[in-house]
């Protein structure tokens, strides 16, 4: 089998029917060499500084500073002095790790404090929160144990990959992004067929940067006696009047059956969580394999406690973030560039043509701007884009530099909307 390297994506190498493990790996290695030779390797670059508005990156043993749009540390709390002090305090008190899973000795009082802090933040009871090592695991592990062959998961097409993995052992249907008519059709067809019907959305979608139609979908889901799960990993700290996420303004925080999220973005650390009624979270704590067989979050997670406090104590970070979002998005649109339907800190510049996307990613990197070129299967084959995330740590000089580079790119490659 021959794969055209000029049009290939990573997924094309996932399974090649006539190739064994070593052959697939070798062929993929050739593809990576091809990408590197073209200057298209914007992935797994070696960062020698912390997550911030600029990064020091080592490329071919040359360490340079780049404006960064690859971090989801939206409020910049990984670099906040009080968050770092709290993380250090946790290490000094407990050491560097926990040494066990939560079921057999790895559940510490600071884990309980984090559960309580998350519960208080969302106006819930502490018994309604379960922690996972990552946000990815929070989704995949929860769904794998709750949804079985008698059940069906109904997914918005834009949900995260962790949701799809979590649905490996159950029936699954997708509906076009935010399409209520299509969702209702699926709910009608499934109404009397499956034991459990669970509709799954993102609060903020990680590629388009838009929000779900959660309020309308909630009403529709309840009409058909189904459950609703919302992953608001990209909404918390960014959306909502007080930063409680995309569900806050809709008044749904106490109504959604399952809210999942991560500590790796606004909370500036590592970990994930699920919020549900306490009987379900108790079930998960003793049944979820990824929870009971994985080591718990390290003592540096103490920083999460302070990060959550800072959302209320220092709201100016959210204000700064939105100043940056509006300034940068307006600048891109003034250049005629297509940023789609984003209404969050995730800003895509839609290109369409994959090869042109690679060239744009290369030029941006050459000019000192680090971004993520995104292709299939993360997005549709004809919807390649440069994906950027804006943070509160960006300054106008960072944004202006990037806008100037995009202006030059547009003059060379003509990427503006017609």
ABEGO torsion letter per residue (X at the ends): XBBBAAABBAAAAABBAABBAAAAAAAAAAAAAAAAAAGABABGBBBABBBBABBBBBBGGBBBBBBBAABABAAGAAABAAAAAAAAAAAAAAEABAGBBAAAGABBAAAAAAAAAAAAAAGBBAAABBBBABAAAAAAAAAAAABBAABBBBBBAABBAAAAAAAAABBBBBBBBGBAAAAAAAAAAAAAABABBBBBBBABBAAAGBBBBAAAAAAAAAAAGBBBBBBAAAABGABEAAGAEAAAAAGAAAABABBBBBAABAAGBBEBBBBBBAAAAAAAAAABAAAAABBBBBAAAAAAAAAAAAAAABAAAAAAAAAAAAAAAAAAAAAGBBAEABABABBBBBAGBAAAAAAAAAAAAAAGBBBBBBBOAABBAAABBBBBBBBAABBAAAAAAAAAAAAAAAAAAGABBX
